[in-house]
Amino acid sequence: MIGVRIADLKSRLSEHLRKVRAGRSLTVLDRDTPIARIVPYEENGASLAIRAPLPDAPKLHRVPLPPPLRLRRDIVELLLEERQGER
């Protein structure tokens, strides 16, 4: 697997995609932190398996929901506060 920084990926995208097409995987790095992986596309979808629920699994409409949160604040305010903290 090859590690590629974002700036290098942007400037030489076609070259890197040719490597992926040839079967190599790329790890995209933000500075030295891995943030994404580019892997060759598999036509048969072997990496994703969909399976049926177990026979004794409850039906979705029978699964109880958790109780509602008891907040004294507006949930939208909390979301906005959390999102502003990330900037």
KOLROLUM-943671 format. One line per 5 residues: number of its first residue (from 1); their letters; for each residue x, y, z of N, C-alpha, C, O, CB. Coordinates in Angstrom, 3 decimals. Glycine has a CB too. Layout:
N
NUM = A = X/Y/Z/X/Y/Z/X/Y/Z/X/Y/Z/X/Y/Z; ...
***
This chain:
87
1 = MIGVR = 0.843/-1.171/0.000/0.000/0.000/0.000/0.891/1.238/0.000/1.902/1.298/0.699/-0.960/-0.004/1.216; 0.495/2.209/-0.791/1.261/3.442/-0.955/0.594/4.557/-0.155/-0.629/4.695/-0.191/1.375/3.832/-2.458; 1.378/5.349/0.563/0.873/6.524/1.264/1.063/7.749/0.389/2.167/7.997/-0.095/1.582/6.710/2.626; 0.000/8.522/0.178/0.049/9.695/-0.699/-0.544/10.883/0.033/-1.659/10.800/0.547/-0.708/9.437/-2.032; 0.178/11.976/0.085/-0.344/13.198/0.698/-1.357/13.854/-0.241/-1.309/13.666/-1.457/0.811/14.185/1.033
6 = IADLK = -2.265/14.620/0.341/-3.363/15.218/-0.413/-2.847/16.073/-1.577/-3.354/15.959/-2.693/-4.236/16.066/0.515; -1.860/16.917/-1.334/-1.349/17.798/-2.386/-0.791/16.991/-3.551/-1.014/17.331/-4.713/-0.267/18.730/-1.827; -0.065/15.920/-3.238/0.491/15.059/-4.284/-0.625/14.348/-5.046/-0.562/14.218/-6.268/1.460/14.027/-3.676; -1.645/13.891/-4.323/-2.776/13.225/-4.969/-3.471/14.178/-5.931/-3.817/13.792/-7.048/-3.774/12.703/-3.919; -3.678/15.425/-5.502/-4.346/16.404/-6.355/-3.515/16.719/-7.598/-4.062/16.839/-8.695/-4.620/17.687/-5.570
11 = SRLSE = -2.220/16.850/-7.437/-1.393/17.256/-8.573/-1.129/16.113/-9.547/-0.879/16.365/-10.726/-0.079/17.811/-8.078; -1.176/14.866/-9.090/-0.886/13.727/-9.970/-1.983/12.656/-9.882/-1.695/11.462/-9.814/0.479/13.110/-9.610; -3.236/13.103/-9.884/-4.359/12.196/-9.703/-4.396/11.086/-10.751/-4.582/9.919/-10.407/-5.648/12.970/-9.739; -4.224/11.433/-12.013/-4.288/10.417/-13.079/-3.233/9.339/-12.879/-3.514/8.154/-13.059/-4.109/11.070/-14.458; -2.041/9.732/-12.516/-0.953/8.774/-12.285/-1.301/7.832/-11.133/-1.100/6.622/-11.239/0.369/9.516/-11.984
16 = HLRKV = -1.815/8.375/-10.049/-2.176/7.548/-8.894/-3.344/6.614/-9.228/-3.361/5.465/-8.788/-2.538/8.439/-7.691; -4.313/7.099/-9.998/-5.434/6.247/-10.367/-5.011/5.116/-11.298/-5.612/4.041/-11.279/-6.518/7.075/-11.023; -3.984/5.346/-12.112/-3.451/4.247/-12.940/-2.874/3.147/-12.061/-3.015/1.963/-12.369/-2.365/4.770/-13.913; -2.222/3.536/-10.966/-1.689/2.540/-10.031/-2.822/1.744/-9.382/-2.724/0.529/-9.211/-0.831/3.223/-8.945; -3.884/2.440/-9.029/-5.039/1.759/-8.427/-5.656/0.799/-9.444/-5.992/-0.336/-9.107/-6.101/2.792/-7.935
21 = RAGRS = -5.800/1.249/-10.665/-6.358/0.397/-11.720/-5.497/-0.852/-11.920/-6.004/-1.914/-12.281/-6.473/1.183/-13.044; -4.194/-0.712/-11.683/-3.280/-1.852/-11.828/-3.317/-2.781/-10.619/-2.632/-3.805/-10.609/-1.859/-1.356/-12.046; -4.111/-2.439/-9.591/-4.255/-3.333/-8.449/-3.659/-2.838/-7.147/-3.786/-3.510/-6.123/-3.653/-4.614/-8.774; -3.009/-1.679/-7.156/-2.412/-1.150/-5.930/-3.452/-0.389/-5.125/-4.422/0.121/-5.685/-1.216/-0.238/-6.255; -3.258/-0.310/-3.832/-4.115/0.488/-2.953/-3.349/1.713/-2.500/-2.132/1.662/-2.317/-4.599/-0.339/-1.731
26 = LTVLD = -4.066/2.826/-2.318/-3.455/4.069/-1.856/-4.059/4.461/-0.514/-5.264/4.334/-0.298/-3.647/5.205/-2.895; -3.207/4.935/0.376/-3.683/5.538/1.620/-3.480/7.035/1.482/-2.361/7.493/1.251/-2.930/4.961/2.889; -4.561/7.807/1.624/-4.496/9.261/1.510/-4.125/9.813/2.880/-4.748/9.479/3.887/-5.857/9.866/0.997; -3.097/10.667/2.904/-2.579/11.220/4.152/-2.828/12.722/4.225/-2.583/13.446/3.260/-1.082/10.925/4.289; -3.312/13.180/5.364/-3.396/14.605/5.655/-2.216/14.889/6.567/-2.251/14.578/7.758/-4.790/15.017/6.321
31 = RDTPI = -1.177/15.477/6.007/0.141/15.536/6.633/0.613/14.102/6.800/0.918/13.461/5.794/0.105/16.302/8.016; 0.692/13.568/7.989/1.099/12.171/8.144/-0.014/11.314/8.727/0.231/10.183/9.146/2.331/12.080/9.027; -1.238/11.840/8.761/-2.366/11.117/9.333/-3.189/10.476/8.224/-3.684/11.184/7.347/-3.242/12.056/10.182; -3.348/9.150/8.240/-4.188/8.501/7.228/-5.644/8.926/7.391/-6.180/8.901/8.498/-4.066/6.965/7.323; -6.284/9.316/6.286/-7.683/9.751/6.352/-8.591/8.966/5.406/-9.808/8.959/5.593/-7.776/11.228/6.030
36 = ARIVP = -8.027/8.311/4.403/-8.862/7.580/3.451/-8.012/6.525/2.754/-6.782/6.555/2.786/-9.508/8.546/2.412; -8.717/5.593/2.125/-8.039/4.554/1.359/-8.730/4.450/0.005/-9.958/4.408/-0.074/-8.054/3.176/2.116; -7.939/4.410/-1.048/-8.455/4.206/-2.396/-8.029/2.811/-2.814/-6.839/2.498/-2.863/-7.931/5.304/-3.406; -9.007/1.983/-3.112/-8.743/0.584/-3.451/-9.305/0.285/-4.828/-10.221/0.970/-5.284/-9.353/-0.372/-2.395; -8.766/-0.735/-5.500/-9.306/-1.111/-6.814/-10.772/-1.534/-6.705/-11.181/-2.147/-5.718/-8.473/-2.253/-7.431
41 = YEENG = -11.535/-1.207/-7.705/-12.949/-1.557/-7.761/-13.091/-3.035/-8.094/-12.429/-3.545/-8.998/-13.695/-0.686/-8.800; -13.965/-3.718/-7.352/-14.226/-5.125/-7.618/-15.606/-5.250/-8.239/-16.605/-4.892/-7.615/-14.118/-5.975/-6.321; -15.664/-5.746/-9.444/-16.929/-5.861/-10.173/-17.908/-6.805/-9.502/-19.113/-6.551/-9.511/-16.673/-6.326/-11.579; -17.411/-7.896/-8.916/-18.306/-8.900/-8.342/-18.843/-8.502/-6.968/-19.745/-9.167/-6.457/-17.587/-10.222/-8.238; -18.323/-7.450/-6.360/-18.824/-7.002/-5.063/-18.523/-7.975/-3.936/-19.269/-8.031/-2.958/-20.300/-6.778/-5.141
46 = ASLAI = -17.451/-8.741/-4.050/-17.129/-9.761/-3.063/-16.830/-9.173/-1.687/-16.934/-9.879/-0.685/-15.951/-10.573/-3.535; -16.462/-7.899/-1.619/-16.112/-7.330/-0.324/-17.349/-6.978/0.508/-17.235/-6.732/1.709/-15.257/-6.095/-0.521; -18.520/-6.953/-0.118/-19.747/-6.619/0.602/-20.682/-7.817/0.540/-21.098/-8.246/-0.537/-20.429/-5.345/0.006; -21.000/-8.341/1.696/-21.899/-9.489/1.758/-23.170/-9.088/2.496/-23.113/-8.613/3.630/-21.215/-10.699/2.454; -24.304/-9.278/1.857/-25.593/-8.988/2.486/-26.159/-10.316/2.960/-26.270/-11.274/2.196/-26.585/-8.255/1.493
51 = RAPLP = -26.509/-10.351/4.217/-27.036/-11.600/4.765/-28.411/-11.368/5.373/-28.752/-10.263/5.796/-26.075/-12.182/5.820; -29.171/-12.422/5.401/-30.510/-12.355/5.960/-30.420/-12.333/7.483/-29.451/-12.838/8.051/-31.373/-13.546/5.475; -31.417/-11.755/8.151/-31.416/-11.768/9.612/-31.522/-13.203/10.134/-32.012/-14.095/9.441/-32.575/-10.910/10.161; -31.059/-13.404/11.348/-31.174/-14.719/11.968/-32.647/-15.075/12.138/-33.478/-14.183/12.309/-30.441/-14.753/13.334; -32.980/-16.346/12.094/-34.394/-16.740/12.199/-35.067/-16.271/13.492/-36.259/-15.962/13.489/-34.509/-18.242/12.102
56 = DAPKL = -34.323/-16.215/14.584/-34.937/-15.813/15.855/-34.818/-14.308/16.139/-35.166/-13.865/17.233/-34.300/-16.587/16.990; -34.335/-13.518/15.172/-34.219/-12.070/15.355/-35.615/-11.446/15.350/-36.467/-11.853/14.561/-33.328/-11.436/14.243; -35.860/-10.451/16.231/-37.188/-9.816/16.251/-37.407/-8.971/14.998/-36.450/-8.488/14.393/-37.350/-8.939/17.513; -38.643/-8.801/14.620/-38.992/-7.918/13.502/-38.692/-6.481/13.929/-38.759/-6.154/15.114/-40.509/-8.086/13.081; -38.368/-5.637/12.974/-37.984/-4.266/13.307/-39.070/-3.519/14.074/-38.762/-2.741/14.976/-37.646/-3.509/12.048
61 = HRVPL = -40.320/-3.742/13.732/-41.385/-3.011/14.427/-41.557/-3.502/15.865/-42.281/-2.878/16.641/-42.706/-3.154/13.666; -40.911/-4.598/16.230/-40.986/-5.126/17.593/-39.807/-4.678/18.472/-39.833/-4.883/19.686/-41.040/-6.644/17.548; -38.792/-4.080/17.879/-37.618/-3.634/18.636/-37.987/-2.352/19.382/-38.396/-1.378/18.749/-36.379/-3.402/17.689; -37.853/-2.326/20.702/-38.241/-1.130/21.455/-37.257/0.017/21.224/-36.047/-0.189/21.125/-38.329/-1.450/22.953; -37.798/1.207/21.143/-36.972/2.402/20.993/-36.489/2.856/22.366/-37.165/2.606/23.364/-37.758/3.538/20.283
66 = PPPLR = -35.347/3.511/22.437/-34.891/4.037/23.726/-35.811/5.169/24.179/-36.467/5.799/23.350/-33.424/4.535/23.630; -35.866/5.433/25.479/-36.723/6.525/25.951/-36.195/7.868/25.458/-34.993/8.012/25.237/-36.812/6.521/27.492; -37.073/8.848/25.283/-36.615/10.160/24.825/-35.711/10.820/25.861/-35.852/10.599/27.063/-37.812/11.066/24.519; -34.787/11.630/25.372/-33.899/12.352/26.272/-34.670/13.450/26.985/-35.534/14.103/26.400/-32.700/12.941/25.505; -34.353/13.638/28.224/-34.984/14.721/28.993/-33.988/15.866/29.114/-33.198/15.937/30.056/-35.444/14.225/30.414
71 = LRRDI = -34.051/16.749/28.143/-33.138/17.886/28.096/-33.896/19.167/28.387/-35.063/19.328/28.030/-32.437/17.972/26.730; -33.201/20.057/29.036/-33.794/21.364/29.301/-33.308/22.398/28.280/-33.577/23.592/28.406/-33.456/21.826/30.730; -32.592/21.912/27.273/-32.077/22.796/26.231/-32.630/22.361/24.882/-33.040/21.214/24.701/-30.527/22.794/26.215; -32.633/23.275/23.961/-33.076/22.990/22.605/-32.021/22.141/21.910/-30.841/22.490/21.921/-33.342/24.301/21.815; -32.428/21.040/21.312/-31.491/20.128/20.665/-30.768/20.790/19.497/-29.610/20.475/19.225/-32.219/18.885/20.184
76 = VELLL = -31.446/21.705/18.805/-30.815/22.407/17.694/-29.678/23.286/18.199/-28.626/23.366/17.565/-31.847/23.252/16.930; -29.879/23.940/19.326/-28.807/24.744/19.938/-27.599/23.873/20.235/-26.464/24.270/19.969/-29.300/25.427/21.234; -27.833/22.688/20.787/-26.730/21.782/21.108/-25.974/21.369/19.856/-24.744/21.334/19.853/-27.250/20.544/21.834; -26.712/21.053/18.784/-26.052/20.668/17.537/-25.222/21.810/16.969/-24.088/21.605/16.537/-27.084/20.216/16.511; -25.785/23.004/16.971/-25.035/24.154/16.461/-23.791/24.427/17.300/-22.728/24.739/16.763/-25.924/25.396/16.433
81 = EERQG = -23.928/24.310/18.594/-22.788/24.513/19.497/-21.694/23.491/19.209/-20.512/23.835/19.175/-23.236/24.414/20.974; -22.080/22.255/19.006/-21.100/21.204/18.733/-20.410/21.443/17.401/-19.195/21.275/17.294/-21.771/19.825/18.740; -21.164/21.829/16.391/-20.579/22.063/15.060/-19.671/23.284/15.051/-18.660/23.289/14.348/-21.682/22.237/14.016; -20.003/24.311/15.809/-19.168/25.507/15.860/-17.840/25.196/16.555/-16.820/25.810/16.243/-19.904/26.653/16.589; -17.848/24.248/17.491/-16.634/23.869/18.196/-15.620/23.182/17.327/-14.435/23.170/17.660/-16.966/22.994/19.328
86 = ER = -16.054/22.593/16.198/-15.153/21.895/15.300/-14.397/22.841/14.392/-13.412/22.435/13.775/-15.914/20.907/14.477; -14.819/24.075/14.290/-14.176/25.035/13.372/-13.019/25.713/13.980/-12.379/26.543/13.334/-15.140/26.062/12.914
***
